[in-house]
């Protein structure tokens, strides 16, 4: 006959693993059904933003607006 103590310990171990797996599955299901109001990481709205200076001459840079007509001379 098997050692009852070892059998009990094995059963306890298996039950613990099942409980952990069930809890993990519940957490994942809750996260899947959670309604999100944003699509990305939160951005601090009160954080200061500093402009960076470029060494390029802005007159030579191409326009960001494709409909913009270059000035004629």
N, CA, C and O atoms as a Maestro MAE file, in Angstrom:
{
 s_m_m2io_version
 :::
 2.0.0
}

f_m_ct {
 s_m_title
 :::
 protein
 m_atom[292] {
  # First column is atom index #
  i_m_mmod_type
  r_m_x_coord
  r_m_y_coord
  r_m_z_coord
  i_m_residue_number
  s_m_chain_name
  s_m_pdb_residue_name
  s_m_pdb_atom_name
  i_m_atomic_number
  :::
  1 25 0.843 -1.183 0.000 1 A "UNK " " N  " 7
  2 3 0.000 0.000 0.000 1 A "UNK " " CA " 6
  3 2 0.889 1.247 0.000 1 A "UNK " " C  " 6
  4 15 1.962 1.261 0.602 1 A "UNK " " O  " 8
  5 25 0.425 2.281 -0.679 2 A "UNK " " N  " 7
  6 3 1.192 3.521 -0.795 2 A "UNK " " CA " 6
  7 2 1.222 4.239 0.546 2 A "UNK " " C  " 6
  8 15 0.352 4.064 1.399 2 A "UNK " " O  " 8
  9 25 2.242 5.041 0.694 3 A "UNK " " N  " 7
  10 3 2.390 5.830 1.909 3 A "UNK " " CA " 6
  11 2 1.287 6.887 1.933 3 A "UNK " " C  " 6
  12 15 1.257 7.745 1.051 3 A "UNK " " O  " 8
  13 25 0.375 6.855 2.917 4 A "UNK " " N  " 7
  14 3 -0.738 7.824 2.921 4 A "UNK " " CA " 6
  15 2 -0.267 9.266 3.058 4 A "UNK " " C  " 6
  16 15 -0.898 10.183 2.533 4 A "UNK " " O  " 8
  17 25 0.842 9.464 3.765 5 A "UNK " " N  " 7
  18 3 1.337 10.830 3.942 5 A "UNK " " CA " 6
  19 2 1.815 11.397 2.600 5 A "UNK " " C  " 6
  20 15 1.510 12.542 2.265 5 A "UNK " " O  " 8
  21 25 2.562 10.597 1.835 6 A "UNK " " N  " 7
  22 3 3.062 11.043 0.531 6 A "UNK " " CA " 6
  23 2 1.903 11.285 -0.426 6 A "UNK " " C  " 6
  24 15 1.922 12.243 -1.200 6 A "UNK " " O  " 8
  25 25 0.893 10.419 -0.375 7 A "UNK " " N  " 7
  26 3 -0.268 10.589 -1.243 7 A "UNK " " CA " 6
  27 2 -1.002 11.888 -0.910 7 A "UNK " " C  " 6
  28 15 -1.428 12.619 -1.804 7 A "UNK " " O  " 8
  29 25 -1.144 12.165 0.389 8 A "UNK " " N  " 7
  30 3 -1.813 13.392 0.815 8 A "UNK " " CA " 6
  31 2 -1.020 14.617 0.373 8 A "UNK " " C  " 6
  32 15 -1.606 15.598 -0.086 8 A "UNK " " O  " 8
  33 25 0.300 14.575 0.505 9 A "UNK " " N  " 7
  34 3 1.128 15.711 0.097 9 A "UNK " " CA " 6
  35 2 1.038 15.943 -1.413 9 A "UNK " " C  " 6
  36 15 0.978 17.080 -1.880 9 A "UNK " " O  " 8
  37 25 1.029 14.839 -2.163 10 A "UNK " " N  " 7
  38 3 0.905 14.968 -3.613 10 A "UNK " " CA " 6
  39 2 -0.430 15.587 -3.986 10 A "UNK " " C  " 6
  40 15 -0.494 16.456 -4.855 10 A "UNK " " O  " 8
  41 25 -1.490 15.146 -3.337 11 A "UNK " " N  " 7
  42 3 -2.814 15.687 -3.611 11 A "UNK " " CA " 6
  43 2 -2.874 17.175 -3.234 11 A "UNK " " C  " 6
  44 15 -3.471 17.974 -3.954 11 A "UNK " " O  " 8
  45 25 -2.260 17.539 -2.118 12 A "UNK " " N  " 7
  46 3 -2.232 18.950 -1.704 12 A "UNK " " CA " 6
  47 2 -1.488 19.797 -2.739 12 A "UNK " " C  " 6
  48 15 -1.924 20.893 -3.091 12 A "UNK " " O  " 8
  49 25 -0.354 19.269 -3.221 13 A "UNK " " N  " 7
  50 3 0.428 19.975 -4.230 13 A "UNK " " CA " 6
  51 2 -0.396 20.179 -5.504 13 A "UNK " " C  " 6
  52 15 -0.422 21.276 -6.063 13 A "UNK " " O  " 8
  53 25 -1.057 19.135 -5.951 14 A "UNK " " N  " 7
  54 3 -1.870 19.226 -7.167 14 A "UNK " " CA " 6
  55 2 -3.034 20.189 -6.994 14 A "UNK " " C  " 6
  56 15 -3.360 20.942 -7.912 14 A "UNK " " O  " 8
  57 25 -3.658 20.171 -5.832 15 A "UNK " " N  " 7
  58 3 -4.768 21.102 -5.574 15 A "UNK " " CA " 6
  59 2 -4.268 22.547 -5.554 15 A "UNK " " C  " 6
  60 15 -4.944 23.451 -6.045 15 A "UNK " " O  " 8
  61 25 -3.091 22.756 -4.988 16 A "UNK " " N  " 7
  62 3 -2.504 24.097 -4.974 16 A "UNK " " CA " 6
  63 2 -2.232 24.600 -6.380 16 A "UNK " " C  " 6
  64 15 -2.502 25.756 -6.703 16 A "UNK " " O  " 8
  65 25 -1.691 23.713 -7.218 17 A "UNK " " N  " 7
  66 3 -1.423 24.105 -8.603 17 A "UNK " " CA " 6
  67 2 -2.711 24.402 -9.354 17 A "UNK " " C  " 6
  68 15 -2.772 25.346 -10.142 17 A "UNK " " O  " 8
  69 25 -3.734 23.605 -9.113 18 A "UNK " " N  " 7
  70 3 -5.026 23.856 -9.769 18 A "UNK " " CA " 6
  71 2 -5.613 25.184 -9.314 18 A "UNK " " C  " 6
  72 15 -6.153 25.936 -10.126 18 A "UNK " " O  " 8
  73 25 -5.511 25.476 -8.023 19 A "UNK " " N  " 7
  74 3 -6.032 26.741 -7.512 19 A "UNK " " CA " 6
  75 2 -5.293 27.928 -8.129 19 A "UNK " " C  " 6
  76 15 -5.911 28.924 -8.505 19 A "UNK " " O  " 8
  77 25 -3.967 27.816 -8.232 20 A "UNK " " N  " 7
  78 3 -3.188 28.897 -8.836 20 A "UNK " " CA " 6
  79 2 -3.570 29.083 -10.300 20 A "UNK " " C  " 6
  80 15 -3.702 30.214 -10.768 20 A "UNK " " O  " 8
  81 25 -3.747 27.983 -11.023 21 A "UNK " " N  " 7
  82 3 -4.116 28.067 -12.442 21 A "UNK " " CA " 6
  83 2 -5.506 28.675 -12.605 21 A "UNK " " C  " 6
  84 15 -5.738 29.472 -13.514 21 A "UNK " " O  " 8
  85 25 -6.425 28.297 -11.724 22 A "UNK " " N  " 7
  86 3 -7.781 28.839 -11.789 22 A "UNK " " CA " 6
  87 2 -7.772 30.337 -11.500 22 A "UNK " " C  " 6
  88 15 -8.466 31.101 -12.170 22 A "UNK " " O  " 8
  89 25 -6.986 30.765 -10.502 23 A "UNK " " N  " 7
  90 3 -6.904 32.187 -10.166 23 A "UNK " " CA " 6
  91 2 -6.294 32.971 -11.329 23 A "UNK " " C  " 6
  92 15 -6.743 34.072 -11.648 23 A "UNK " " O  " 8
  93 25 -5.268 32.394 -11.957 24 A "UNK " " N  " 7
  94 3 -4.642 33.064 -13.095 24 A "UNK " " CA " 6
  95 2 -5.632 33.203 -14.247 24 A "UNK " " C  " 6
  96 15 -5.713 34.256 -14.879 24 A "UNK " " O  " 8
  97 25 -6.373 32.150 -14.514 25 A "UNK " " N  " 7
  98 3 -7.360 32.188 -15.590 25 A "UNK " " CA " 6
  99 2 -8.435 33.230 -15.314 25 A "UNK " " C  " 6
  100 15 -8.876 33.925 -16.229 25 A "UNK " " O  " 8
  101 25 -8.860 33.343 -14.057 26 A "UNK " " N  " 7
  102 3 -9.867 34.354 -13.702 26 A "UNK " " CA " 6
  103 2 -9.313 35.761 -13.887 26 A "UNK " " C  " 6
  104 15 -10.017 36.644 -14.376 26 A "UNK " " O  " 8
  105 25 -8.050 35.979 -13.499 27 A "UNK " " N  " 7
  106 3 -7.437 37.302 -13.686 27 A "UNK " " CA " 6
  107 2 -7.345 37.652 -15.165 27 A "UNK " " C  " 6
  108 15 -7.641 38.780 -15.560 27 A "UNK " " O  " 8
  109 25 -6.935 36.686 -15.983 28 A "UNK " " N  " 7
  110 3 -6.815 36.939 -17.413 28 A "UNK " " CA " 6
  111 2 -8.180 37.208 -18.043 28 A "UNK " " C  " 6
  112 15 -8.304 38.075 -18.908 28 A "UNK " " O  " 8
  113 25 -9.196 36.473 -17.616 29 A "UNK " " N  " 7
  114 3 -10.546 36.688 -18.158 29 A "UNK " " CA " 6
  115 2 -11.069 38.062 -17.757 29 A "UNK " " C  " 6
  116 15 -11.712 38.745 -18.554 29 A "UNK " " O  " 8
  117 25 -10.790 38.468 -16.511 30 A "UNK " " N  " 7
  118 3 -11.237 39.788 -16.055 30 A "UNK " " CA " 6
  119 2 -10.539 40.884 -16.843 30 A "UNK " " C  " 6
  120 15 -11.153 41.898 -17.176 30 A "UNK " " O  " 8
  121 25 -9.258 40.686 -17.143 31 A "UNK " " N  " 7
  122 3 -8.521 41.690 -17.889 31 A "UNK " " CA " 6
  123 2 -9.029 41.784 -19.328 31 A "UNK " " C  " 6
  124 15 -9.072 42.872 -19.902 31 A "UNK " " O  " 8
  125 25 -9.412 40.649 -19.909 32 A "UNK " " N  " 7
  126 3 -9.935 40.648 -21.275 32 A "UNK " " CA " 6
  127 2 -11.265 41.379 -21.369 32 A "UNK " " C  " 6
  128 15 -11.527 42.054 -22.365 32 A "UNK " " O  " 8
  129 25 -12.100 41.258 -20.360 33 A "UNK " " N  " 7
  130 3 -13.424 41.871 -20.414 33 A "UNK " " CA " 6
  131 2 -13.424 43.305 -19.891 33 A "UNK " " C  " 6
  132 15 -14.442 43.993 -19.967 33 A "UNK " " O  " 8
  133 25 -12.291 43.755 -19.362 34 A "UNK " " N  " 7
  134 3 -12.194 45.106 -18.814 34 A "UNK " " CA " 6
  135 2 -12.339 46.126 -19.944 34 A "UNK " " C  " 6
  136 15 -11.727 45.982 -21.002 34 A "UNK " " O  " 8
  137 25 -13.143 47.145 -19.714 35 A "UNK " " N  " 7
  138 3 -13.350 48.193 -20.712 35 A "UNK " " CA " 6
  139 2 -12.300 49.268 -20.495 35 A "UNK " " C  " 6
  140 15 -12.186 49.835 -19.408 35 A "UNK " " O  " 8
  141 25 -11.542 49.539 -21.533 36 A "UNK " " N  " 7
  142 3 -10.476 50.536 -21.431 36 A "UNK " " CA " 6
  143 2 -10.945 51.852 -22.031 36 A "UNK " " C  " 6
  144 15 -11.642 51.874 -23.046 36 A "UNK " " O  " 8
  145 25 -10.557 52.942 -21.394 37 A "UNK " " N  " 7
  146 3 -10.922 54.257 -21.907 37 A "UNK " " CA " 6
  147 2 -9.810 54.840 -22.761 37 A "UNK " " C  " 6
  148 15 -10.045 55.770 -23.532 37 A "UNK " " O  " 8
  149 25 -8.610 54.309 -22.636 38 A "UNK " " N  " 7
  150 3 -7.482 54.780 -23.430 38 A "UNK " " CA " 6
  151 2 -6.871 53.607 -24.167 38 A "UNK " " C  " 6
  152 15 -7.125 52.449 -23.834 38 A "UNK " " O  " 8
  153 25 -6.068 53.913 -25.168 39 A "UNK " " N  " 7
  154 3 -5.460 52.848 -25.960 39 A "UNK " " CA " 6
  155 2 -3.971 52.704 -25.705 39 A "UNK " " C  " 6
  156 15 -3.328 51.888 -26.364 39 A "UNK " " O  " 8
  157 25 -3.416 53.431 -24.815 40 A "UNK " " N  " 7
  158 3 -1.981 53.328 -24.598 40 A "UNK " " CA " 6
  159 2 -1.607 53.759 -23.208 40 A "UNK " " C  " 6
  160 15 -2.470 53.922 -22.346 40 A "UNK " " O  " 8
  161 25 -0.335 53.943 -22.987 41 A "UNK " " N  " 7
  162 3 0.097 54.374 -21.659 41 A "UNK " " CA " 6
  163 2 -0.376 55.792 -21.369 41 A "UNK " " C  " 6
  164 15 -0.496 56.618 -22.273 41 A "UNK " " O  " 8
  165 25 -0.636 56.053 -20.127 42 A "UNK " " N  " 7
  166 3 -1.078 57.381 -19.726 42 A "UNK " " CA " 6
  167 2 0.063 58.385 -19.895 42 A "UNK " " C  " 6
  168 15 1.212 58.087 -19.569 42 A "UNK " " O  " 8
  169 25 -0.252 59.545 -20.393 43 A "UNK " " N  " 7
  170 3 0.727 60.603 -20.583 43 A "UNK " " CA " 6
  171 2 0.420 61.696 -19.582 43 A "UNK " " C  " 6
  172 15 -0.729 62.110 -19.431 43 A "UNK " " O  " 8
  173 25 1.449 62.160 -18.903 44 A "UNK " " N  " 7
  174 3 1.266 63.201 -17.900 44 A "UNK " " CA " 6
  175 2 0.906 64.501 -18.613 44 A "UNK " " C  " 6
  176 15 1.710 65.032 -19.379 44 A "UNK " " O  " 8
  177 25 -0.282 65.008 -18.370 45 A "UNK " " N  " 7
  178 3 -0.730 66.220 -19.056 45 A "UNK " " CA " 6
  179 2 -0.065 67.464 -18.492 45 A "UNK " " C  " 6
  180 15 -0.029 68.496 -19.162 45 A "UNK " " O  " 8
  181 25 0.462 67.390 -17.272 46 A "UNK " " N  " 7
  182 3 1.078 68.570 -16.664 46 A "UNK " " CA " 6
  183 2 2.594 68.585 -16.850 46 A "UNK " " C  " 6
  184 15 3.278 69.441 -16.289 46 A "UNK " " O  " 8
  185 25 3.118 67.657 -17.625 47 A "UNK " " N  " 7
  186 3 4.557 67.585 -17.844 47 A "UNK " " CA " 6
  187 2 4.962 68.640 -18.858 47 A "UNK " " C  " 6
  188 15 4.297 68.820 -19.878 47 A "UNK " " O  " 8
  189 25 6.061 69.341 -18.573 48 A "UNK " " N  " 7
  190 3 6.522 70.386 -19.478 48 A "UNK " " CA " 6
  191 2 7.197 69.769 -20.689 48 A "UNK " " C  " 6
  192 15 7.889 68.755 -20.592 48 A "UNK " " O  " 8
  193 25 6.978 70.408 -21.836 49 A "UNK " " N  " 7
  194 3 7.590 69.966 -23.072 49 A "UNK " " CA " 6
  195 2 8.481 71.087 -23.571 49 A "UNK " " C  " 6
  196 15 8.057 72.240 -23.652 49 A "UNK " " O  " 8
  197 25 9.717 70.748 -23.906 50 A "UNK " " N  " 7
  198 3 10.664 71.740 -24.376 50 A "UNK " " CA " 6
  199 2 10.936 71.507 -25.850 50 A "UNK " " C  " 6
  200 15 11.145 70.373 -26.282 50 A "UNK " " O  " 8
  201 25 10.934 72.583 -26.616 51 A "UNK " " N  " 7
  202 3 11.214 72.493 -28.049 51 A "UNK " " CA " 6
  203 2 12.692 72.229 -28.250 51 A "UNK " " C  " 6
  204 15 13.528 72.770 -27.527 51 A "UNK " " O  " 8
  205 25 13.012 71.413 -29.212 52 A "UNK " " N  " 7
  206 3 14.410 71.150 -29.528 52 A "UNK " " CA " 6
  207 2 14.781 71.967 -30.748 52 A "UNK " " C  " 6
  208 15 13.972 72.150 -31.657 52 A "UNK " " O  " 8
  209 25 15.990 72.450 -30.762 53 A "UNK " " N  " 7
  210 3 16.458 73.256 -31.887 53 A "UNK " " CA " 6
  211 2 17.161 72.351 -32.878 53 A "UNK " " C  " 6
  212 15 17.881 71.426 -32.501 53 A "UNK " " O  " 8
  213 25 16.941 72.630 -34.136 54 A "UNK " " N  " 7
  214 3 17.548 71.855 -35.197 54 A "UNK " " CA " 6
  215 2 18.630 72.677 -35.864 54 A "UNK " " C  " 6
  216 15 18.525 73.901 -35.943 54 A "UNK " " O  " 8
  217 25 19.676 72.009 -36.348 55 A "UNK " " N  " 7
  218 3 20.743 72.727 -37.040 55 A "UNK " " CA " 6
  219 2 20.372 73.003 -38.501 55 A "UNK " " C  " 6
  220 15 21.043 73.782 -39.178 55 A "UNK " " O  " 8
  221 25 19.310 72.366 -38.979 56 A "UNK " " N  " 7
  222 3 18.867 72.572 -40.356 56 A "UNK " " CA " 6
  223 2 18.175 73.927 -40.479 56 A "UNK " " C  " 6
  224 15 17.551 74.415 -39.536 56 A "UNK " " O  " 8
  225 25 18.302 74.516 -41.653 57 A "UNK " " N  " 7
  226 3 17.626 75.779 -41.918 57 A "UNK " " CA " 6
  227 2 16.161 75.473 -42.223 57 A "UNK " " C  " 6
  228 15 15.890 74.714 -43.153 57 A "UNK " " O  " 8
  229 25 15.205 76.033 -41.475 58 A "UNK " " N  " 7
  230 3 13.797 75.712 -41.709 58 A "UNK " " CA " 6
  231 2 13.307 76.106 -43.095 58 A "UNK " " C  " 6
  232 15 12.331 75.530 -43.575 58 A "UNK " " O  " 8
  233 25 13.951 77.073 -43.760 59 A "UNK " " N  " 7
  234 3 13.524 77.475 -45.097 59 A "UNK " " CA " 6
  235 2 13.828 76.369 -46.115 59 A "UNK " " C  " 6
  236 15 13.121 76.240 -47.114 59 A "UNK " " O  " 8
  237 25 14.854 75.586 -45.872 60 A "UNK " " N  " 7
  238 3 15.232 74.516 -46.799 60 A "UNK " " CA " 6
  239 2 14.460 73.225 -46.538 60 A "UNK " " C  " 6
  240 15 14.441 72.336 -47.389 60 A "UNK " " O  " 8
  241 25 13.834 73.115 -45.390 61 A "UNK " " N  " 7
  242 3 13.134 71.884 -45.031 61 A "UNK " " CA " 6
  243 2 11.869 71.735 -45.860 61 A "UNK " " C  " 6
  244 15 11.192 72.729 -46.121 61 A "UNK " " O  " 8
  245 25 11.530 70.518 -46.284 62 A "UNK " " N  " 7
  246 3 10.294 70.324 -47.052 62 A "UNK " " CA " 6
  247 2 9.078 70.578 -46.168 62 A "UNK " " C  " 6
  248 15 9.106 70.365 -44.956 62 A "UNK " " O  " 8
  249 25 8.033 71.030 -46.799 63 A "UNK " " N  " 7
  250 3 6.814 71.351 -46.076 63 A "UNK " " CA " 6
  251 2 6.101 70.075 -45.645 63 A "UNK " " C  " 6
  252 15 6.113 69.079 -46.368 63 A "UNK " " O  " 8
  253 25 5.486 70.104 -44.476 64 A "UNK " " N  " 7
  254 3 4.741 68.946 -43.986 64 A "UNK " " CA " 6
  255 2 3.392 68.849 -44.689 64 A "UNK " " C  " 6
  256 15 2.785 67.778 -44.715 64 A "UNK " " O  " 8
  257 25 2.917 69.952 -45.258 65 A "UNK " " N  " 7
  258 3 1.628 69.986 -45.938 65 A "UNK " " CA " 6
  259 2 1.833 69.665 -47.419 65 A "UNK " " C  " 6
  260 15 2.464 70.452 -48.124 65 A "UNK " " O  " 8
  261 25 1.323 68.539 -47.910 66 A "UNK " " N  " 7
  262 3 1.541 68.203 -49.322 66 A "UNK " " CA " 6
  263 2 0.815 69.136 -50.270 66 A "UNK " " C  " 6
  264 15 1.194 69.219 -51.438 66 A "UNK " " O  " 8
  265 25 -0.203 69.835 -49.822 67 A "UNK " " N  " 7
  266 3 -0.947 70.764 -50.671 67 A "UNK " " CA " 6
  267 2 -0.293 72.144 -50.750 67 A "UNK " " C  " 6
  268 15 -0.713 72.990 -51.539 67 A "UNK " " O  " 8
  269 25 0.724 72.364 -49.941 68 A "UNK " " N  " 7
  270 3 1.381 73.670 -49.905 68 A "UNK " " CA " 6
  271 2 2.124 73.905 -51.216 68 A "UNK " " C  " 6
  272 15 2.783 73.009 -51.744 68 A "UNK " " O  " 8
  273 25 2.006 75.104 -51.720 69 A "UNK " " N  " 7
  274 3 2.658 75.481 -52.967 69 A "UNK " " CA " 6
  275 2 3.924 76.237 -52.599 69 A "UNK " " C  " 6
  276 15 3.866 77.170 -51.799 69 A "UNK " " O  " 8
  277 25 5.077 75.857 -53.165 70 A "UNK " " N  " 7
  278 3 6.297 76.580 -52.827 70 A "UNK " " CA " 6
  279 2 6.229 78.002 -53.374 70 A "UNK " " C  " 6
  280 15 5.655 78.240 -54.436 70 A "UNK " " O  " 8
  281 25 6.811 78.934 -52.649 71 A "UNK " " N  " 7
  282 3 6.758 80.329 -53.104 71 A "UNK " " CA " 6
  283 2 7.550 80.499 -54.398 71 A "UNK " " C  " 6
  284 15 8.631 79.931 -54.559 71 A "UNK " " O  " 8
  285 25 7.000 81.284 -55.309 72 A "UNK " " N  " 7
  286 3 7.681 81.553 -56.588 72 A "UNK " " CA " 6
  287 2 8.326 82.924 -56.518 72 A "UNK " " C  " 6
  288 15 7.807 83.849 -55.894 72 A "UNK " " O  " 8
  289 25 9.479 83.028 -57.179 73 A "UNK " " N  " 7
  290 3 10.193 84.312 -57.148 73 A "UNK " " CA " 6
  291 2 10.114 85.018 -58.441 73 A "UNK " " C  " 6
  292 15 10.662 86.111 -58.582 73 A "UNK " " O  " 8
  :::
 }
 m_bond[291] {
  # First column is bond index #
  i_m_from
  i_m_to
  i_m_order
  :::
  1 1 2 1
  2 2 3 1
  3 3 4 2
  4 3 5 1
  5 5 6 1
  6 6 7 1
  7 7 8 2
  8 7 9 1
  9 9 10 1
  10 10 11 1
  11 11 12 2
  12 11 13 1
  13 13 14 1
  14 14 15 1
  15 15 16 2
  16 15 17 1
  17 17 18 1
  18 18 19 1
  19 19 20 2
  20 19 21 1
  21 21 22 1
  22 22 23 1
  23 23 24 2
  24 23 25 1
  25 25 26 1
  26 26 27 1
  27 27 28 2
  28 27 29 1
  29 29 30 1
  30 30 31 1
  31 31 32 2
  32 31 33 1
  33 33 34 1
  34 34 35 1
  35 35 36 2
  36 35 37 1
  37 37 38 1
  38 38 39 1
  39 39 40 2
  40 39 41 1
  41 41 42 1
  42 42 43 1
  43 43 44 2
  44 43 45 1
  45 45 46 1
  46 46 47 1
  47 47 48 2
  48 47 49 1
  49 49 50 1
  50 50 51 1
  51 51 52 2
  52 51 53 1
  53 53 54 1
  54 54 55 1
  55 55 56 2
  56 55 57 1
  57 57 58 1
  58 58 59 1
  59 59 60 2
  60 59 61 1
  61 61 62 1
  62 62 63 1
  63 63 64 2
  64 63 65 1
  65 65 66 1
  66 66 67 1
  67 67 68 2
  68 67 69 1
  69 69 70 1
  70 70 71 1
  71 71 72 2
  72 71 73 1
  73 73 74 1
  74 74 75 1
  75 75 76 2
  76 75 77 1
  77 77 78 1
  78 78 79 1
  79 79 80 2
  80 79 81 1
  81 81 82 1
  82 82 83 1
  83 83 84 2
  84 83 85 1
  85 85 86 1
  86 86 87 1
  87 87 88 2
  88 87 89 1
  89 89 90 1
  90 90 91 1
  91 91 92 2
  92 91 93 1
  93 93 94 1
  94 94 95 1
  95 95 96 2
  96 95 97 1
  97 97 98 1
  98 98 99 1
  99 99 100 2
  100 99 101 1
  101 101 102 1
  102 102 103 1
  103 103 104 2
  104 103 105 1
  105 105 106 1
  106 106 107 1
  107 107 108 2
  108 107 109 1
  109 109 110 1
  110 110 111 1
  111 111 112 2
  112 111 113 1
  113 113 114 1
  114 114 115 1
  115 115 116 2
  116 115 117 1
  117 117 118 1
  118 118 119 1
  119 119 120 2
  120 119 121 1
  121 121 122 1
  122 122 123 1
  123 123 124 2
  124 123 125 1
  125 125 126 1
  126 126 127 1
  127 127 128 2
  128 127 129 1
  129 129 130 1
  130 130 131 1
  131 131 132 2
  132 131 133 1
  133 133 134 1
  134 134 135 1
  135 135 136 2
  136 135 137 1
  137 137 138 1
  138 138 139 1
  139 139 140 2
  140 139 141 1
  141 141 142 1
  142 142 143 1
  143 143 144 2
  144 143 145 1
  145 145 146 1
  146 146 147 1
  147 147 148 2
  148 147 149 1
  149 149 150 1
  150 150 151 1
  151 151 152 2
  152 151 153 1
  153 153 154 1
  154 154 155 1
  155 155 156 2
  156 155 157 1
  157 157 158 1
  158 158 159 1
  159 159 160 2
  160 159 161 1
  161 161 162 1
  162 162 163 1
  163 163 164 2
  164 163 165 1
  165 165 166 1
  166 166 167 1
  167 167 168 2
  168 167 169 1
  169 169 170 1
  170 170 171 1
  171 171 172 2
  172 171 173 1
  173 173 174 1
  174 174 175 1
  175 175 176 2
  176 175 177 1
  177 177 178 1
  178 178 179 1
  179 179 180 2
  180 179 181 1
  181 181 182 1
  182 182 183 1
  183 183 184 2
  184 183 185 1
  185 185 186 1
  186 186 187 1
  187 187 188 2
  188 187 189 1
  189 189 190 1
  190 190 191 1
  191 191 192 2
  192 191 193 1
  193 193 194 1
  194 194 195 1
  195 195 196 2
  196 195 197 1
  197 197 198 1
  198 198 199 1
  199 199 200 2
  200 199 201 1
  201 201 202 1
  202 202 203 1
  203 203 204 2
  204 203 205 1
  205 205 206 1
  206 206 207 1
  207 207 208 2
  208 207 209 1
  209 209 210 1
  210 210 211 1
  211 211 212 2
  212 211 213 1
  213 213 214 1
  214 214 215 1
  215 215 216 2
  216 215 217 1
  217 217 218 1
  218 218 219 1
  219 219 220 2
  220 219 221 1
  221 221 222 1
  222 222 223 1
  223 223 224 2
  224 223 225 1
  225 225 226 1
  226 226 227 1
  227 227 228 2
  228 227 229 1
  229 229 230 1
  230 230 231 1
  231 231 232 2
  232 231 233 1
  233 233 234 1
  234 234 235 1
  235 235 236 2
  236 235 237 1
  237 237 238 1
  238 238 239 1
  239 239 240 2
  240 239 241 1
  241 241 242 1
  242 242 243 1
  243 243 244 2
  244 243 245 1
  245 245 246 1
  246 246 247 1
  247 247 248 2
  248 247 249 1
  249 249 250 1
  250 250 251 1
  251 251 252 2
  252 251 253 1
  253 253 254 1
  254 254 255 1
  255 255 256 2
  256 255 257 1
  257 257 258 1
  258 258 259 1
  259 259 260 2
  260 259 261 1
  261 261 262 1
  262 262 263 1
  263 263 264 2
  264 263 265 1
  265 265 266 1
  266 266 267 1
  267 267 268 2
  268 267 269 1
  269 269 270 1
  270 270 271 1
  271 271 272 2
  272 271 273 1
  273 273 274 1
  274 274 275 1
  275 275 276 2
  276 275 277 1
  277 277 278 1
  278 278 279 1
  279 279 280 2
  280 279 281 1
  281 281 282 1
  282 282 283 1
  283 283 284 2
  284 283 285 1
  285 285 286 1
  286 286 287 1
  287 287 288 2
  288 287 289 1
  289 289 290 1
  290 290 291 1
  291 291 292 2
  :::
 }
}
